[in-house]
Amino acid sequence: MRDHGVSRGVALRAFAILQKEGIAAPVPGGRWRVVRPGRDLHRRPLVERLSDVITDDHLVVGAAFPGTTELSSRFAVSRPTVSKALDKLEAAGLLSEARQGKQRTVRALPKRTEAPES
């Protein structure tokens, strides 16, 4: 707003139009993200999407978990972002401790809660 000399209201109206046209989408924290064609906008936290890797890749307890470089490419996020999410999965007890030169392994399978059908 400061760079372009417009008020907050004008900026919000512009983003509302961009959102209606599918060009921009709101993200947590009152910010906006450009929606690129062919890429879906992930609304679930990275930690949840990483825990899905265990079930999606049919990993069992003791299996090697993909590394940060592979996961950062797979989810189109930076390696430090992946590392923080992996630390949360480690704290939750799903993955083994990270050590230099040693690949993480699956320690437990994520519990899934299914919504009751109506």
Rosetta blueprint (number, residue, H / E / L):
1 M L
2 R L
3 D L
4 H L
5 G L
6 V L
7 S L
8 R H
9 G H
10 V H
11 A H
12 L H
13 R H
14 A H
15 F H
16 A H
17 I H
18 L H
19 Q H
20 K H
21 E L
22 G L
23 I L
24 A E
25 A E
26 P E
27 V E
28 P L
29 G L
30 G L
31 R E
32 W E
33 R E
34 V E
35 V L
36 R L
37 P L
38 G L
39 R L
40 D L
41 L L
42 H L
43 R L
44 R L
45 P L
46 L H
47 V H
48 E H
49 R H
50 L H
51 S H
52 D H
53 V H
54 I H
55 T H
56 D H
57 D L
58 H L
59 L L
60 V L
61 V L
62 G L
63 A L
64 A E
65 F L
66 P L
67 G L
68 T H
69 T H
70 E H
71 L H
72 S H
73 S H
74 R H
75 F H
76 A L
77 V L
78 S L
79 R H
80 P H
81 T H
82 V H
83 S H
84 K H
85 A H
86 L H
87 D H
88 K H
89 L H
90 E H
91 A H
92 A L
93 G L
94 L L
95 L E
96 S L
97 E L
98 A L
99 R E
100 Q L
101 G L
102 K E
103 Q L
104 R L
105 T E
106 V E
107 R L
108 A L
109 L L
110 P L
111 K L
112 R L
113 T L
114 E L
115 A L
116 P L
117 E L
118 S L
